[in-house]
């Protein structure tokens, strides 16, 4: 597939890396020659220096001969115009990253998808959902929803006193919980383990499971009994991401939003119903004291300053916050922050963007691929059609790759545990976890 990427920033480079790994032909366009040089140094791509919304530059990139254009610059207007021009040139698929929610929800008369953009991504909204899930499931190292919230994926760390350690799934004393969810993967050091019935859980394993939210919550209470629900959430930063998160949270738990800019603070206050909005600098002790931070508080730093976010979290920890989350824009910072345990969780809007775009790149039947931050694997959302050989087949009779496992099945709105004697039926949506190297095999198997 020939793919043109407009934008050589973090999102563009991450996408180019993944697409090159899958042997696509990638052309990258950006007005910043230095950013292009950095991208070209580590990737097998063609680069063109110029404005991505310029018809002449798009012609030079031979957009009309491309299968897909992905516009992920920091400028919404450039992204939208580049995709609209590509649509006029006959490009089959167009993806635009759009940050301003007014472009997405502003008017029914200007529907970007109706105008020819196949996928419109708001990375901040995706990131806000990710943080919301973290706060609802603090025992999980990573958690997100699939199937419109019917299914949750979560990862838990196994410590020395965990009821899972040194046991197989069948040996656990809460078989009701083990059987209500599906363990899909284990990260053991840097190794990916696809579990089977005789797999033994070990100390420091990162165990990923899939199930309904209520079952995952019960599992979390069992393996992490020391972690209690938060009584208050404090958000530092009233930008789009902070405001979106506050809207998600305020109906669930007491929420305080700290915003330094007076005009923006007033805007946030008008947009929110139950959240207390304080005009304050989160880096000051007085702001944390005024917000009522205590030991059952989660602190979320979502300003546009990576270093400031980290310092905000460290200050909040010093004041007694039991849980901290930070947004990190620079992806090269993330491994360092995680290895030093400076905060409890790290989120990246660029990883969220990459995730959403790779969803789209799968075939029509394999409709989504969710990348896991802490696990080298993907979750594929597969639809079983009536004419496929999978329809009417029992799961244990399917010759799956050794690095893949069927996680769960959605049938007529009901979530079914993927046991070996479950028969797949036409129109089932099947969630498959696999190593990235097995993606094409899964696609071929279910097509």
N, C-alpha and C positions, 0 to 999 in steps of 0.2 A: 504494500500500500504506500502511495506517495502522500506525505503529510507535510503541510506548511504550518509552522508554529510562528505566530506573531508575538514577540516578546521574549527576551533573553534573560529575564529575571529568575528568581528562585523557582517559580512555578514552571516557566518555560524550560529551564534546564532539567528539572526533575522529570518532566514529561518526555523530553528528548532522550534522557538516559533510559527510561523504561521502553520507549518505542524503538530505540536502537537495539536494545536487548532482544526485542521481538522481531528484529530484522526488517523493520520498516525503513523506507527511504525518507529521511527528514531534511527539510529545508527550514532554516531559522532566519527570521527577519527582525531587525531591531535598529533603531536610530543610534544606539550607543555602540560604537566600534569596539571599545574596550570590553564590554560585556559579551559581544559576539566572539572576540578573540579568546576569552576565558572559556566560553562554551565549546568552541571549536577545538581547543587544546585537549580536551578530555573526551570528545565525542566524535564519531564518524558521521559528520553532518556537513551540509552545504550552508554557508551563511551569506546573507545579503544585507548590507547596511543601508537603512533608509526607513522612512515612515511607513508603518504597516498599513495605514489607511490610504496610501497614495496609489492611484491606479497604475502609474508607471512602475512602481516598485512591485506591485502584485503581478504585473505582466512579466517583469524580470524574473520573478520567482516561479513563473509558469503555473499560476494558480489554476488556470483553465484546464491543465493536464493533471491536476491533483485530485485525490479521492476525498481529502479532508483538510479543512483549515481550522486551526485552534488559535483563537486570539486571547492571550492572557497577559497583556500589558497592564500597567497600573492605571490606564486611562480608559474609562468605560466607553467614551465616544469613539476612540480609535478602534476598540474591539468590536463595537457594534457596526461601525461603518465598514471595517475590513470584511466582516462576515456578509454584510448586505452586498458589497461589491463582488465578493466571491459567489454569492447566490446568483447574481446577475450574469456571472461568467460561466455558470453551469456546474459549479462544484457540488458534488452529491451531498456532502455533510458539512455543517458549519457549527462550531462551538464557540461561545463567547463567555468570558468571565465578566460579570457585571456586579459591581460593588453597591451602587446606589439602588436601594430597594424601589425607588420611584420608577425606575425603568422597567421593573418587573411587575409591580402592583399598581402603578400610577394611573393607568387608563386602559379601559377595554378597547379603545379605538386604536391603540398603538401596541398591539400584542407582538412582541419580537419574534415569537415562534411562528405566528401567522404571516409575518413579513419574510420568513425564510430562514431564520436561525433555529437549527434543530435542537440545540441544547443551550440553555442559559443558566449559568452557574453563579450563585451568590455564595462565595466562599465563607463569608462571615456568618451567614445563616447556618451553613453546615457545621462550622466550628462551634457556634453557640449550642447547637443540638448535642454535639459531642461533649461539651463541658457540662451541660444539663444532665446527661446520663452519668457522667463521673460523679456528680454531686448526689444523685439519687442512689448510686451504688458505690459508696466510697471504699468498700473493701476490694473492689475490682481495680486492677491496674489499667484496664481499658474496657469500655462498654459502649455499645451502640445498638440502635434498633434496625430491624429489617422487616419487610412485609408490612409496611405502614404501621409499625409499632406492635404487631402481633408477636414477633419473635425478637429476642435480645441475644446478642453475642457478648460474652464477658470473659475476661482473663483474670485468674487469681494466682497469687504466689503461695507456694506450699512451704510453710516454716516447720521448724523442728517439732512443734507441738500440735501440728495439724492432724485432724482425724483421718486424713488421707495418706499420710506419710508411711512409706514401706508397705503399702497395701495395693492389691489389685482392685478394680471397681467392685468385683463380686465379694471381696473381703471386708468392705466398708460396713460399719454398723448402722448406717442410714441408707439402706438399699432403696427405700422409697424416694429419697432425694436423688440418688445416683440414677435411678431409672426414669425419673421425670425430666431429666436433662440429657444432653448428648455431649460427651467429651469428644472434641474433634481434633485437638492438637496439644502437644506439650513442647515447650521450648526448654531444653536442658543444656545449660551453658549456651553455646552457639549452634547447637544441633536441633533440628526439627524432628520430632517424633510424632508419627501418626499412630494413635493408640489402638490397641486391640484388647480382647478380653483378658489376656495374660500380662498386660503392661502394668508394671509396678510404679506407683507414684513415689518420687524421691524428694528429699529436702531441697529447697530452692527451685524446684520445677515451677514453670509458669504454665498453668493449666487453662486452656480455653474450652468453654462449653457454650452450647446453644440451647435455648428453651424459651418458654413463656416467661414474661417479666416476673410474675409471682413466684414461679419455680426457681428462677435465678436468685431472687431476693431471699427465699428460704435457704437456698444453698449457701449464699453469702453469710447469713446469720449463723449457719452451722460451722463453716470453716473460719469465719472471722468474728467470733462472738464478742471480742473486745472493742469492735468498732460500732459506735452508736450513731444514730441519725443526727444530723446537724440541727441546731435550734436557730441558727442565724447564718445567712450568707452575706458577705461583704464583697462588693465588686468595685475594684479600682479602675476607673476609666469609663466615661459615659459616651464613648463613640458608638458607632453602629453595632459593633459586636457586643459591647457591654449592655447597651439598651435592649438588644434582642434577647440576651441571656436573662436580664431582669424581668422581661415580659414572660419568659418561660417559667421563671422561678417564683414570682411574687404570689401566685395562687397556692403554692405548695408550702412555703416556709417564709419566715420574716427575712426581709431583704433590705440592704442598705447600699446605695450607689454613691460613690465618691467621684466627683468631677470638679476639676480645678477651674475650668472656664465658666464664668458666670452665665453667659448667654446659653451655652450648651446645657448647663445644669438646669436652667429654667425650662428649656425644651424637653429634657428628659422627665422633669417633674410633671409636665403637662401630658406626656405620653403614657406615664405609669399611673396605676390606680392605688396600689398598696405599698409600693416601695418608698422608703425614706431617701430622698436625694439631698446630699450635703455638698455644698461648694467647699471643697477642701483638697489639699495636696496629700495623697495617701502616704507619702514618704515622711510626713511629720507625725510625731507621737501623739500630738493633740488630736489629730484627725482620727486615729485609731481608737483613742480613748472616747472621743465624742460619738463614734459609731457604735460603741458598746461591745467591742470585741471581748470574747471570753473563751473558755476552753472547749465549748461546744460550737465553735464558729469555724466556718470554712471561708478562706480568703482567696479571691480570684483576681489576678492582676491582668488586665486587658488593655493597657495603654499601648501606644505605638512605639514605646521605647523598650527594647529587649533588656538592657541593663537595668533600667528603672523598674521593670516588672520583677526581675529577680530580687532587687533590693527591697521592693515592696513586700514580697513574700518573706524574705528573711526578717524584716521588721515585724511583720505580722506573727511569725513564729516566735520571735522574742517576746511579743506581747501575750502569747498564749494560744494562738490559733491552732486548732488540732489538724487542719488540712489546708494545703495551699496548692493552687493551680496557676500556671503562668502561660501566657501566649509568647511564643518565640518566633519571630519572623525569619531570622537567619537560621536556616536549617543546619548549618555547620556548628551552631552553638548547642543544638539539642543533645548530641551524645555526651558532651562535656557536662552539661547541667544535670543530665540523668545519672551519669557515673559518679558525680560528686554529691548526689542526693541533696541538692540545694532546695528542691521543692518536691512535693509529692507527685505532681503530674505536670506534664508539658503538652501543650497543644500547638499545632502549626496550621495556619490557614492554607499554606501552600500544599501540605500533605492532603488536606481536605479537598483542595481543588484537583490535585492529581487523582485522588480516589474517585471523585465524581466523573472525571473525564474518562478514566479507564472503564468505568461502568458502561459508558456509551460505546466503547470500541469493541466490545464483545458482539458476537452475532445476535440475530434477532431472538434466537431461542435461548442462548446464554446471555441474559439481559443485563446482568450486573456483576461487578467484581469489586468486593470491598477489601481494600488493603488494610492489613492490621499493622499498627505502628510498631508493636513489640514482637511480631512474629513474621518470619519470612514465608508467608503463604497468602492465599486469596480465597475468598468466598464467592462462589458463582451461583447466581440465581437462574436455574434452568427450568424451562417450561416443557412439559412432555406433550408432544402432539400425537394425534390419533394414528398417524402413519409411521411413527418411529418404532423401532424394535424394542424400545424400553417400555412401551405401553403393555400392561398385562404381565410384567415380569416381576418376580419376587426379588427383593433387594439382595438377598444372599446369593442369588444366581447371577448377579451382574459382575462381570470381570473388571472390577475397578483397578486403576493403577495402584501400586502399593503405597504411593504417596498421596492418596486421595481417599476421602470418606464422605458418605452421604450424611449430612448433619440433621436435616429435618425436612418434613413435607407439609405443604399447605394445600388443603383440599376443600374447596367450597367454603373457604373462610376458617376452617378448622385446622389447628396445628397438630400434626401427627408425629410421634417419635419414630425415628427411622430405624426400627428393629428389622432384623433379617427376614422375618416372615411377612413384612408389609409388602403388599402388591401395588406397584405403581400403576396409575391410571391416566388416561388422556386428560389433559388440562391441569394435572398436578403441577405445582411449582415446587421444585426440589432444590434445596440448598446444599451445595457441594463444597467441602473444603479441600484444597489441594496445594501442593507445592507449585510455585510459578512454572516450573519445568513441565508440569502435567496439564497445564491449561489447554493446550491444543488437543491432547488426548481426550480430555473431558468433552471438549467441543465436538470432536469427531464421534465420540461414543453416543452423545445425546442428539446429534443432528439426524 
